[in-house]
Amino acid sequence: MSNEITLKTRREFLRTSVLGGALSWTVPAFLANTFSAMQAQAEDSATQIATGRDSNILVVLQMAGGNDGLNTVVPYSNDYYHRARPKIGLAEKRILKINDEIGLHESLAGFKELHDAGELSIVQGVGYPNPNRSHFVSTDIWLTAGDGERIESSGWLGRYFDNTCSGCDLTIAVNIGRQMPKAFQAKHLVGVSLDSPQSYRFISREKGKGAELTEASYRKLNEPDSEMAENAGGTIDAIHGSVQSSGSALDFLERTALDAQVSSDKIRTIASRVENQATYPASQLGNSLKLVAKLIGGGLATRVFYVSQGGYDTHTNQIGTHERLLKELGDSVKAFVTDLKAQGNFSRVLVMTFSEFGRRVAENASSGTDHGAASAMFVIGNKVKAGLLGKYPSLAPSDLFQGDLKYNLDFRSVYAGVLENWLKTKSAPILGRQFTPLQIT
């Protein structure tokens, strides 16, 4: 009788909270993705046993807004560069020289240290055919590894999970932030989005009902299922694809919600038992990488982490903003590397940066730069081919396309190199066709 009452109580709670909206999941896509996830359960794919606990880890770092590659990896000895940028062009004294032609912005001292230690690859002239200057469209192309001719429904990392990680724990993919990146979108939905270990809560939207509908009361209502296997969940933006969909839709929602409750305990426990061994900048990116280091050190079974740094849409007064952003980037990643080395985990971690596009070669009238095309990527790790990779695009006006740099290396070749050389899987099924893998390691 008590079990019957408990079940009824649980069902009523789920109806009035998950279905009725009394709880805030911080993820609008939760219910929208639920039924498509249920339908996808029957599809099979190859299983890759390795997880972040015992194999290589990828950290994807998005520089959102369109980073100015010309003032990041700077052709400081090029006359065309200085003619096009009389106000915002960087003088030789402000360059951290890589060679007699190319150097890093002076704010990237952290990256220069990594380069000198043989732990930084600078990938030049990266882009794609028929570049699009829309933030939305170009970001979509990078996140899906598409060609821009149609909207892709899945992300390139989502297809990686579908092809190699069927049945893996939900935490095989972790995004630091509130919105799940489209790069993680997959047929068998995996991944969690989170801000901080302290925020993994179920919180009431109803005034005066916080005490009744907090995580504690939620846990009490669901005690009969506390023995279920751990799945990661925290702040949910996607539902684990391996959840069985037999039974009613409410059964499925119950099970998924309980997975989230169990996983919130799991992630808080992991994060709390690891102390960072480096000093990070007091910035969003610094805090994000600080948390990733904790989760890696604590043994969370994550294969891919995703972090973002915004603010690169520098149309006006670029110099100060760009300087600040690049210093946060270089110092945060350097601290992250220091932390991983102290843990003994650096050899298993690769960091890859990207931005949706570069900026125009010529500065604009507002001492900034407008949306462009080709730019640079960075790859960090102790097994990378350090130094300059690829060819720097020509800045000669006759070689530009509508004021933009022409790319020399398709970004999907970089992805292919990461997939094949680092994640040890075939890239063609994931990228849609075979791209020549960039030899990053």
Buried (B, 14 or more C-beta within 10 A) or exposed (E): EEEEEBEEBBBEBBEEBBEEEBBEBBBEBBBEBBEEBBEBBEEEBEEBEBBBBEBBBBBBBBBBBBBBBBBBBBBBBBEBBBEBBEEBBBEEEBBBBBEEEBBBBBBBBBBBBBBEEEBBBBBBBBBBEEBBBEBEBBBBBBBBBBBBEEEBEBBBBBBBBBBBBBBBBBBBBBBBBEEBBBBBBBBBBBBBBBBBBEBBBBBBEEEEEEEEBBBEBBBEBBEBBEEEEBBBBBBBBBBBBBBEBEEEEBBBBBBBBBBBBBBBBBBBEBBEEBEBBBEBBEBBBBBBBBBBBBBBBBBBBBBBBBBBBEBBBBBEEBBEBBBEBBBBBBBBBBBBBBBBBBBEBBEBBBBBBBBBBBBBBBBBEEBBBBBBBBBBBBBBBBBBBBEBBBEBBBBEEEEBEEBBBBBBBBBBBBBBBBBBBBBEBBBEBBBBEEBEBBEBB
